Amino acid sequence: MFKNKKLNVALSYNVKPEVNSTSDRTPLSLHHENTYSNDIFAEWDTMDTINAVKNALEKYNNVTMIEANEDAFEKFRAVKPDIVFNIAEGFYGIGREAQIPAMLDMLNIPYTGSDPLTLATCLNKARTKEILSYYKIPNAKFRLLESIEGLKDFDLAFPVMIKPVGEGSSKGIYNKNFINSLEELNSVLREYFPKYNQPFIAEEFLNGREFTVAVIGNGEEARIFPIVEINFDELPDGAPKIYSYEAKWIYDTRENPLKIFTCPAQIDKKLEDEIRKTVLNTYKVLNCRDWSRIDVRLDKNNTPNIIEVNPLPGILPDPEDNSCYPKAARSANVPYDEMLNLVLHSAVKRYNLI
């Protein structure tokens, strides 16, 4: 893939600890009784995924594993890789996804994916929506709620969805986040504020179809894999039509998989073009690099609205698992290993390493 030149690639990652583990490499702050929740490690990868990425990259490159913990900076400086393949989610705070890229920028080491500013921005749902709104990219009307007092002048139309402002992988997004009244909103927020120790956003609920779109490449060469639709009819009776933590991790299991995704989505060319345009505009204005997964939902006028931007998309390796980015790639006849090496190639080309 790189003209017979093997690159020295460092793979940067965070590994999901065993259930109930409080190992030395797990941030102690995450175990504080006021911030702990069952979904705390939802963003981190299992060793199965990490090893699958390593094996894919080793087809063409020399790979060194560097865990994204407090020793990472010195390890990067000692190893001095040609480039880092970064899938690390980070440890602390709303800028955690930016930690490894910031280290690498300081060390002048190339890496895959978006820069620290984009990663920190996209993890902050309110800032992301403010930027999208400035560029007139459709997204649901919202309010940032930093305390219960913020409900005094609440003016959104119900039902609303609430989300922690700085989480991913459906962390903090449960079925009860679909809210039908101010009283219900007050009750849920009183539970969530101390549990997640951060602001929440409330968004007017968009009742249309939902899609997720895998983007790869940079600049004019950025393209999308076939669009994935989320089939909410697969959820249990009475469950809200949202891709909640329950939908992602409880209802849908390897033992009892849901047919939750359709790829390619069954949509007409007009809607496909509208989704494609909206997604690529979003990718551009947020300065995403190399790859991202962007979630879209239709409003009452069937206009595509952006609901989430994921510059570090989930990449479960097993085709039986419902992981959108690899599923979209496979639908384009791009196998898992090739998909990851295409991401690496996008970064290598961006840095003029070939």
N, C-alpha and C positions, 0 to 999 in steps of 0.2 A: 504493500500500500504506500510505502514511503521510499520508492525507488531503491529497494534493497538495503536501505539504511535502517538498522534497528535503533529505536530511540530508547533512552533510559527514562522510563516513566515511573513516577511515584504515584501510588494510589492512596488518596487521603479519604478517610472514612470515620464514622462513628458506629460502633457495634452495639446492637440492642442487648442489654444484659438479660440474664435468665430471670424468669418471673420471681419476684420477691428478693432479688439480689440487691445488695448495697455494696458492691465491690469498690475497691479503692479508686477505680477510674471513673466512678459515677459521681457527678457533682453533688456534694453534700447538701447544697441549698435545695436541690430538687426533692429531698426527702423531708423538708420542713413540713410539719403537720398542717400548716395553713396553706401550703401550695401544692401538696401532693394530690394526685388524681390517678385513676387507673389507666389513663391514656398517656401517661407522662412520656413514655419512650416511643410513642407511635411514629415519630418522624425518623427514628434511627433504623439502620438496616440490620438484618440478621447476617450471620456468617455465611449462610447459603447464598445470599445475594452478593455479599462482598467477594466471596470466592468465585462466583460466576463472572463478576466484572473482571477480576484478576485473570481468570483463565481466558477470557475474551481478548484482553489487551496483550496477553503473552503470546498470542498467535503471531504477532508482528513485532513485539517489543520486549525489552527487558523490564521487568516490573519489580519495584520495591514497595512494600506495604508500610505506610506511616499512619498510625492511628492519630486522629485529630484531638489529642489531649494536650495537657500543659507542657509536654516534652516535644511537641511537634516542631516548634520553631528551630530548636537546636538540631533536630534530626534532618529537617530540610536543608539547613545550612551545611551539615556534614555530608549529606548525600549528593547535593547539588544536581538534581535530576534535570534532564533536558526540558521536561514538562511534567506537570502534576495533573492527573485525572482526579478531579475533586467531586466527591459525592458526600462530603461531610456536612452535617446539619449544625454542628457547633454545640456549645455547652450553655452559655449564660446569656440572658437578656434578649431584647428584641433585635439586636444586631448580630446574633450568634452565627447566622449563616454567612456573614461577611468575615468572620474571624480568620479562617484559613486563607481566603484570597487576600486579605489585608497583610497577613504575614508574608505571603508570596510576593506581593507587590513590593514590600520593603526589601526583600531579598533579591528582587529582580529575577524571579523564576516564573516562567510562563505557566499557565494553568487553563484547564477547560472551564467553560461556563462564564457566567456573568461576573462583573466586578463587584467590589464591596458595596458601592452605592446602590446598584440595582438590586442586589440581594437583600440589603437592609430595607430598601423601599418596598419591595414586593412582599416582604414578610409583614410589613405594616399595612393592614388592609385599608385603614383610613387614608394614609398618604397615597397609596396606589389609586384609590378612587378619586382623590382630589386631582391627581395628575390626569387621569382618564377624563374627568369632567372638564378640565382646562382645555384638553385637546378635542373636546366634543365627541368622545368615544362613549357610546351608550353604556350606562351602568345604573343599577337600581338607586333610587333616592334613599339617602341614609342619614343617620345621626351618630356621632361619637358620644358614648356614654361613659363618663369617668367616675360617676358616683350615682347613688339613688337620687340625689338632688337634681340630676340632669333630666329626670322624668317630668319636672314641673311644667316645662314648656314643650313636651313631646307632641309633635304634630304629624307624624307619619300615619298613613292609613294602614289599618290592620287587615289581614294578618301580616306580621313581620317575622323576619329571621334575625336572630342575634348570633354573633360570632366573637370570640376573643380576638382582639385586634392583632395579636402577634403570634399565631400558631398555624401549623399546617397539618396535613394528613388527617383532616377531620377532627383534630384534637379540640375538645371543648365544644363540639357541635353534635348535640344529641337530638333525639326526636322532640324532646321538650323545648328545644330552641325555636321550634315553630310555634308562634305565640299569637293568640287571638284577641287579647284584651290588655288594657293598661294594668289591671290588677294582676294578671298572670305574669306580665313582664316584670312588675315590681317584685313578685315572689321569686322568680327564677334568678333575677339579678342579685337579690339578697343572698342567694345560695352561691352564685358564681363568682362574685367579686372577691370574697376571701379565698375561694378555692383556687382561682387562677391568678389572682394578684395582678390584674392588669385591666385596662379599659375594654369595653365591648363596643362593637358597632351594631346598630339595628338597621336593617334594610327592609324596604317594602318588598313583600314577597312577589316574585315573578312566577306566574302560574303556567308558563309555557314549557315546551320541550327543553331538555338539557343535553348539551354536547360537551365533549372535551377534545381538544385539538393539540396534536403533537407537532411542534415546530422544530426544524433542524436547519443549521446553516447561518450565514451572516449576510447582511446587506442585501443586494439585489438577488443573491443566490439563496436566500432564506426560502424554505418551502415547507409545506405541511404534508404529513402523512394522511391517509384516509381518516375522515372525521368519525369519531366514536359517539354514539348516542347512548344515554343512560335510560334503561327501561324501568321506570318506577312501578309499572304494573306487576313486576316480579316481587315487590316487597310484600310483606304480610298485610292482610286486611287491617285497615285502620292506621297503618303507619303513614306518616306524612310523606309527601312526594319530594323528599330531599335525600341527598346522598350523605347521610349522617354517619356518625361513628358506628351506630348499630348496623346500618346498611353495609358499611365497609368491612367491619371486623367481626360482627356477631351473626347477623342473618346469613352472610355470604362466607362460607367456610370451604376448605378443600374437600371435606367429607360431604358437604351438601351445598355445592356451588349454585349460585343464582345465575340465570341467563340475563345478567344485569346490563350487559353491553351488546350493542349491535355495531359492527364495523365491517364494511363502510356503512354509515348511517343512511337510512332510506329517505333521502330528501331530494327535492328537485334542484336543478342547476342554479336557479335564481337564488334560493336560500343558501346553497353551498357557496356560491360566489360572495354572498353577503357575509357569511361566517368567515370565509377565507380573508376577505378584505379587512374586517373588523379585527381579527386575530393578528394579522401581519402588521396592521397599524399599531396595535397594542404592543407587540414585540418590538417595534421600532421606537415608539415614543418612550418606552421604559428602558431602552438600551440593553435589551436582552442579547446574550451572545451564545452562539453554538447550539443551544437547545433550550426548550422550555415546553411546558404543557399549560395550555390556557383553557379555562372553563368558561362556557357560554350558556346562557339561558335566554329563551325567547320571552318577550313581554306580551301584553295583550294584543299588540299590533303585529306580532310575529317578527319584531325587530330583535336581532341578536344583541344581547347585553353581556358585558364581561362580568363574571362573578368571582374569578380567582385567577391569579397568575403565579405559576410555579416554576421558577428558574432552575430548581433542582427536582426534576420529576421523579416519581417512584418508578423503579425498574425491577420488579420481581421477575426472576428468570424463568420460572416454570410456566409454560403455556396454559396450564390448567388454572393458574392463579389469575384473578381479574386485576391485571395491572395495565393501565390504559396505554402508556407510551409504547411498551413492547408490543402490545396487541395491535396498535395502529401501524407500527413498523412491519410486523408480520403480514398485515393485510396488504402492504405494498411489496410483499415478497422480499423483505429485508429481514434476515434472521437476527436473533439477539446479538450474537457476537459481532456481526457486521454493523449493526446499528451503533454499538458502542464505539467501534473503530471509526465510523463515520463522524461521530461527535468529536473524537480525538483529532481526526483529520481536519475538521472545521477549525479547531483551535490552532493546530500546527500551521495551517495555511494563514490564519489571521496573524500569527506571530512571524510569518515568513521563515519558518524553520525548514522548509523544503523549497 
